[in-house]
Amino acid sequence: MSGSRLPSTSASEPQAAAAAGGGQVWIFAYGSLMWRPGFDYDLMLDAWLHGYHRALCVYSWVHRGTQERPGLVLGLDRGGSCRGRALAIAPEREAEVLAYLDERELVTDVYQRRRLRVSTAYGRVPAWCYVVRQDHVQYAGKLDQDRLLELVQHGAGRSGRCCDYLVSTVSHLEQIGIADGPLHALAKRLII
C-alpha cells in the first residue's frame, strides 16, 4: 500500500455530500489511523461515534509492550462518544483495505471489527470500527491515573516506546483540533 493522503476535511461540499450519501465504504479512525492510516483514501470527514469513547484501555503485548511488561494503547470502549475521522474508500478496495487493517489491528484479537453508524456534517454513515473486546485478557478497563502513568512510562514493544505513542497521539489530536482531556492530562505527567 502506498502512502496515504494528508489528513484533510477540505473536500468540496458537493463531493463530501455525495460521498456521505452512499457508494463509499467508510472506516472510522480515532487514533493513529487518523494521521497514519497506511492506505489511500478518497475523502476524510470529521465524525462522531456515539456509544463508545477513546481510552487507553488495551494492554499492549506487541506494539508498545510485552506480556511481561505491557504498555497501553487506545481502544474504543463502551459508553460516551468519540470524535474522530471517517475515511472514505471505493467499494472495490474494501477487501484490500480491511485485510490490511485486520493485519494491523487484530494481531492478538483484542479488537473486534464492527460496522457502526457515525455522524458527519453530511449525515450518518455506516463505518468499519475496531472496538475493544471487554472479554479479552488484554482489556485493561479503567485504570487509575498512577497505574496508567506507570504502564505508559515503562512499556516498549515492536513499534517503540509507549510514552512516545502517547505524546504523538496527543500532539496529533491537538493539530486536528480534538481535545481529549484524560490523554492530555496523562501526557503532561510523563517524565520522558
C-alpha positions in Angstrom: 0.0 0.0 0.0 1.3 3.4 -0.9 1.4 6.4 1.5 -1.9 7.9 2.3 -3.1 11.4 1.5 -2.6 14.1 4.1 -5.5 14.2 6.6 -7.9 16.9 5.4 -11.5 17.7 5.7 -11.4 20.4 3.0 -13.3 18.4 0.3 -15.8 20.4 -1.6 -19.3 20.3 -0.2 -20.9 18.5 -3.2 -18.1 15.9 -3.1 -18.5 15.3 0.6 -22.3 15.2 0.5 -22.2 12.8 -2.4 -19.7 10.5 -0.7 -21.7 10.6 2.5 -24.9 9.8 0.6 -23.7 6.4 -0.4 -21.4 4.4 -2.7 -18.4 4.7 -0.5 -17.1 2.4 2.2 -16.2 4.2 5.5 -13.5 3.5 8.1 -13.8 5.3 11.5 -10.4 6.4 12.8 -9.9 7.5 16.4 -6.2 7.2 17.0 -3.2 6.7 14.8 -5.4 5.8 11.8 -6.3 9.5 11.6 -2.8 10.6 10.8 -1.1 7.3 9.7 -3.8 5.2 8.1 -1.4 3.3 5.9 -3.8 3.2 2.9 -5.0 5.8 0.3 -8.5 7.2 0.9 -10.7 9.4 -1.2 -12.1 11.6 1.5 -11.8 12.3 5.2 -14.5 13.9 7.3 -14.9 14.9 10.9 -17.0 12.2 12.5 -18.6 11.3 15.9 -19.2 7.8 17.1 -21.8 7.6 19.8 -21.9 4.8 22.4 -18.1 4.4 22.5 -15.2 6.5 23.7 -11.4 6.7 23.1 -9.5 5.2 26.0 -6.1 3.8 26.9 -7.7 0.5 27.8 -5.7 -2.1 26.0 -2.6 -3.8 27.4 -0.1 -3.8 24.5 1.9 -7.0 24.3 3.2 -6.4 20.8 3.5 -2.9 19.5 4.1 -0.9 22.7 4.9 -3.5 25.3 5.4 -7.2 26.0 3.4 -9.8 28.0 6.0 -9.5 30.8 6.0 -5.7 30.7 2.9 -4.4 28.9 2.3 -0.9 27.6 -1.1 0.6 26.8 -2.7 1.5 23.6 -6.0 3.1 22.6 -9.3 1.3 22.2 -12.9 2.2 21.5 -14.6 1.3 24.8 -18.3 1.2 25.5 -20.0 4.4 26.7 -19.9 8.0 25.8 -18.8 9.3 22.4 -15.7 9.7 20.4 -14.7 12.4 17.9 -12.5 11.1 15.1 -12.4 10.9 11.3 -14.4 9.0 8.8 -12.2 7.9 5.8 -14.0 7.0 2.5 -12.7 4.4 0.1 -14.1 3.0 -3.1 -16.2 -0.2 -2.6 -13.8 -2.2 -4.9 -11.0 -1.5 -2.4 -12.9 -2.7 0.7 -11.5 -6.2 0.9 -7.9 -5.0 0.3 -8.1 -2.2 2.9 -9.9 -4.4 5.5 -7.2 -7.1 5.1 -4.5 -4.5 5.8 -6.4 -3.1 8.8 -7.2 -6.5 10.2 -3.5 -7.5 10.0 -2.6 -4.2 11.7 -5.3 -4.1 14.4 -6.2 -7.8 15.1 -2.7 -9.0 16.0 -4.0 -10.6 19.2 -7.7 -10.3 18.6 -8.2 -7.8 21.4 -10.3 -5.7 18.9 -13.4 -6.7 17.0 -14.2 -5.1 13.7 -17.8 -3.9 13.7 -19.8 -1.8 11.3 -21.4 1.1 13.3 -23.1 4.3 12.3 -21.0 7.5 12.7 -22.3 11.1 12.4 -20.7 13.5 9.9 -21.7 17.0 8.8 -23.4 15.4 5.8 -25.4 12.8 7.7 -24.9 9.4 9.3 -22.9 6.7 7.5 -22.1 3.1 8.4 -18.3 2.8 9.1 -16.0 -0.1 10.0 -14.8 0.4 13.6 -12.3 -1.5 15.7 -13.8 -1.8 19.2 -12.1 -3.3 22.2 -13.3 -6.7 23.4 -14.0 -6.4 27.1 -13.8 -10.2 27.4 -10.2 -10.3 26.2 -7.3 -10.8 28.6 -5.6 -7.7 27.2 -8.6 -5.5 28.1 -7.3 -3.2 30.9 -10.6 -1.4 31.6 -10.5 1.9 33.5 -7.2 2.1 35.4 -6.3 4.7 38.0 -4.0 7.6 36.8 -0.9 6.3 38.6 -1.2 2.8 37.1 -1.8 4.4 33.6 1.3 6.5 34.1 3.4 3.5 35.2 2.4 1.4 32.2 2.9 4.2 29.7 6.3 5.2 31.1 7.7 1.6 31.1 6.0 -0.1 28.1 8.1 -0.7 24.9 7.5 -3.1 22.0 8.0 -3.7 18.4 6.7 -0.3 17.4 8.6 1.7 20.0 8.0 3.2 23.5 4.5 3.6 24.8 5.3 7.1 26.1 6.3 8.2 22.6 2.9 6.7 21.3 1.0 8.8 23.9 2.9 12.0 23.2 2.5 11.6 19.4 -1.2 10.8 19.8 -1.8 13.9 22.0 0.2 16.1 19.6 -1.7 14.9 16.5 -5.1 15.3 18.3 -4.2 18.9 19.1 -3.1 19.5 15.5 -6.5 18.5 14.2 -8.4 20.3 16.9 -9.5 17.3 19.0 -9.3 17.8 22.8 -9.1 14.6 24.9 -8.9 15.6 28.5 -7.7 12.3 30.0 -5.0 11.8 27.4 -3.7 15.4 27.6 -3.6 15.2 31.4 -1.7 11.9 31.3 0.8 13.3 28.7 1.5 16.3 31.0 2.5 13.9 33.8 5.0 12.0 31.7 8.7 12.1 32.5 10.4 11.0 29.3 
